[in-house]
């Protein structure tokens, strides 16, 4: 949920950074920074839930991937500026990338079904989508 909000919000706010006004660019930059931080925190929160035995190594891999996320966008923006004289296409690519990530996230992560195991009169609900688990677990007897 947090990552989906981040990706969609980044896609909506990124167009402000392509505008020639410094005020719109500033609002877009601050908004994207907040949403990037929100998504980053959401990812690091999920690591121990999915990789409880390998939290340290997976956190390192996630941090390395984040480093690549800070390395490539300035290069892409520079290439766009050299080829077109404007950063607008580079920010447009950021919008496309954010929307692509939101679609991939919604198709893979948010669509996983709940697994319910019954033991006597109680059940244990495990799944990746907390909203779906919450609904399922509220209707089921607990141990």
C-alpha positions as CSV (number, residue, x, y, z in Angstrom):
1,X,0.0,0.0,0.0
2,X,2.7,2.5,1.0
3,X,4.8,1.6,-2.1
4,X,1.8,1.9,-4.4
5,X,1.0,5.3,-3.0
6,X,4.6,6.4,-3.4
7,X,4.8,5.2,-7.1
8,X,1.5,6.8,-8.1
9,X,2.3,10.0,-6.1
10,X,5.8,10.3,-7.8
11,X,4.2,9.9,-11.2
12,X,1.7,12.6,-10.4
13,X,4.2,15.1,-8.9
14,X,7.1,14.5,-11.3
15,X,5.6,16.5,-14.0
16,X,6.0,19.6,-11.8
17,X,9.8,19.2,-12.1
18,X,9.6,19.4,-15.9
19,X,8.0,22.9,-15.7
20,X,10.2,26.0,-16.3
21,X,9.1,27.7,-13.0
22,X,11.5,27.4,-10.1
23,X,8.5,27.3,-7.7
24,X,6.8,24.4,-9.4
25,X,10.2,22.6,-9.6
26,X,10.8,23.1,-5.9
27,X,7.3,21.8,-5.0
28,X,7.9,18.8,-7.3
29,X,11.3,18.1,-5.9
30,X,10.2,18.2,-2.2
31,X,7.1,16.2,-3.0
32,X,9.1,13.5,-4.8
33,X,11.7,13.4,-2.0
34,X,9.0,12.8,0.6
35,X,7.4,10.1,-1.5
36,X,10.8,8.4,-2.2
37,X,11.5,8.4,1.5
38,X,8.0,7.0,2.2
39,X,8.6,4.2,-0.3
40,X,12.1,3.5,1.0
41,X,10.8,3.2,4.6
42,X,8.1,0.9,3.4
43,X,10.6,-1.4,1.7
44,X,12.9,-1.6,4.7
45,X,9.9,-2.3,6.9
46,X,8.9,-5.3,4.8
47,X,12.4,-6.9,4.7
48,X,12.3,-8.6,8.1
49,X,8.7,-9.7,7.5
50,X,9.6,-11.7,4.4
51,X,13.3,-12.5,5.1
52,X,13.4,-13.0,8.9
53,X,16.5,-15.3,8.7
54,X,18.4,-13.2,6.2
55,X,17.5,-9.7,7.2
56,X,21.0,-8.3,7.2
57,X,22.0,-9.6,3.8
58,X,18.7,-8.6,2.2
59,X,18.9,-5.2,3.7
60,X,22.3,-4.8,2.2
61,X,21.0,-5.8,-1.2
62,X,18.1,-3.4,-0.9
63,X,20.5,-0.6,0.0
64,X,22.7,-1.4,-3.0
65,X,19.6,-1.3,-5.3
66,X,18.8,2.1,-3.7
67,X,22.3,3.3,-4.5
68,X,21.7,2.4,-8.1
69,X,18.5,4.3,-8.0
70,X,20.5,7.4,-7.0
71,X,23.1,6.8,-9.6
72,X,21.2,6.3,-12.9
73,X,18.6,9.1,-12.8
74,X,21.1,12.0,-13.0
75,X,22.9,10.3,-15.9
76,X,19.5,9.8,-17.7
77,X,18.6,13.5,-17.0
78,X,22.0,14.6,-18.3
79,X,21.7,12.6,-21.5
80,X,18.2,14.0,-22.1
81,X,19.5,17.5,-21.5
82,X,22.3,17.0,-24.0
83,X,20.1,15.6,-26.7
84,X,17.0,17.8,-26.3
85,X,18.2,20.9,-24.4
86,X,15.6,20.2,-21.7
87,X,15.1,17.9,-18.7
88,X,11.4,17.4,-19.5
89,X,11.9,14.1,-21.3
90,X,14.0,12.8,-18.4
91,X,11.2,13.6,-15.9
92,X,8.7,12.1,-18.3
93,X,10.8,8.9,-18.2
94,X,10.6,9.1,-14.3
95,X,6.8,9.2,-14.6
96,X,6.7,6.2,-17.0
97,X,9.1,4.3,-14.7
98,X,7.0,5.1,-11.6
99,X,3.8,4.0,-13.3
100,X,5.4,0.8,-14.5
101,X,6.6,0.0,-11.0
102,X,3.1,0.6,-9.6
103,X,1.6,-1.7,-12.2
104,X,4.1,-4.5,-11.5
105,X,3.6,-4.0,-7.7
106,X,-0.1,-4.3,-8.0
107,X,0.1,-7.4,-10.2
108,X,2.6,-9.3,-8.1
109,X,2.7,-8.1,-4.5
110,X,-0.8,-6.9,-3.9
111,X,-2.6,-9.8,-5.6
112,X,-1.3,-12.7,-3.6
113,X,-4.0,-14.8,-2.0
114,X,-4.4,-15.4,1.7
115,X,-3.4,-18.8,3.0
116,X,-5.6,-20.0,5.8
117,X,-4.8,-23.0,7.9
118,X,-7.4,-24.4,10.3
119,X,-6.6,-26.2,13.6
120,X,-9.7,-27.2,15.5
121,X,-11.9,-24.1,16.0
122,X,-9.2,-21.5,15.2
123,X,-7.3,-20.5,12.1
124,X,-4.0,-18.9,11.2
125,X,-3.9,-16.4,8.4
126,X,-0.7,-15.7,6.5
127,X,-0.5,-13.7,3.3
128,X,1.3,-10.7,1.8
129,X,-1.6,-8.3,1.5
130,X,-2.4,-7.1,5.0
131,X,-5.8,-5.5,4.0
132,X,-7.0,-8.9,2.7
133,X,-5.6,-10.7,5.7
134,X,-7.3,-8.2,8.0
135,X,-10.7,-8.9,6.5
136,X,-10.2,-12.7,6.5
137,X,-8.9,-12.8,10.0
138,X,-11.7,-10.6,11.4
139,X,-14.3,-13.1,10.1
140,X,-12.4,-16.2,11.4
141,X,-12.2,-17.5,14.9
142,X,-8.8,-17.0,16.5
143,X,-6.6,-19.2,18.7
